[in-house]
Amino acid sequence: MDANEKWRLVVNRLEDQFGKKMDMNAILLVIGIRELGQLKESFTKEEKVRLMHIAVCRLFSSSGYYELRGHNYRGWPQWEKVNDLPFGDVFEQETLLRQHIISYFEDEELF
């Protein structure tokens, strides 16, 4: 199975689970909530942005770009960037992010 097929598998699985169209932001939000380990009725806009940041940090930690430094007083993970991300353009950024999302779902045995 190639990367595009795996990406469609991830998207389809999430769309089936949540019953709505999933874009990159929605997928990052799901990963962020999963990594936070706390589910609420709703999150504020600021919290959603922070959850997507948690997801990006968690995803890129597997390639050595971020390290988990602990948790704040509310239990939210705190990440530190340890290496610069290798993005040349938006297309490269999206491609690398998709690859890391696929790996996350494989590593966590989510599909």
N, C-alpha and C positions, 0 to 999 in steps of 0.2 A: 504494500500500500504506500503510495507516495504522499508527500506533505500536503498537497491539496485535498486528497481524499481523507487524510487524517483530520485536517482542519474542518472539513464538512461534517465529519463524524462528531467532533467536539461541538460544533454549532448546533447540529441536529439534536444531539443528546440534551443540550441545555434548553433548546426551544421546546422539546417534548416535555422536559421536566417542569419548565416554568410557564409553558403555554403562551409564549409571546416571542416575537422576533428578537434575536440577540445580535447586537453589534459589539464592536471591540470594547466600548465603555461598559456595556452591560456585563460582558464576560469578565472584565477586570473588577467590576463591582462584586460579582459573585465570588471571585477568588479572594478579594480583600475581606469580605465578610467571613468566608471560610477560614482564612488565616487569623482573623481577629478572634473567632471562636465565640462571638457574642451576637445573638440575634435579637433585634428590637422590632417593634411594629413598624417604625420608620426611622430613617436617618435624615439629618439635616443636609442641606446642600454641601456645607463645609465638611461634614463627616463623610459624605459620598466621595468627595475629592480626596480626602485622606485615605479612604478605603482603597481607591484606585491606586494611590501612591504606594500603599502597603503591598498591593498585588504586584506592581511593577518591581518594587524592591525585592520581594520574595522570588519572583520569576528570574530576575537577573542575578540573584545571589548564587544561583546554581552555576553561573559562569564567572563568579568572582568579582562582580561589579559592586555588590552591596554585601554588608555583613550585619546580622542582627546584633544590636547592642544591648537589648533588654526590653523592658516594658515600662511605660509611664504609670503614674498613680491610678489611671483609669483602666489599666490592663492592655493598652494599645501598644503594639510592637513599635520599637524605635530602631530605625535602620540608619546605617552610615555608608555613604558612597566611598568605596576604597579604590576604584579605578574608573576612568572616564569611559563612557559608553561609545562604541565605535560607529555612531550613526553618521552617514554621509548625506542622506536625504530622507524624506518622509517614506518613500517606498522601502528603503533599507530598514528603517525603523519598524515599519509594520511587518515586514517579512521576519525580522529577528524576534519581534514580539510574538508573532504567530508560532514560530518554532519553539519558543520557550513555553507558550501556553500548551502546545501539544505535548511537550516533554513533561510538563507539570501534571497533565491529566494521565499520562502513561505512568509516571513515577508514583502518583497517588492512587493508581489503579481505579480511576474514575470512569473508564470506558474499556 
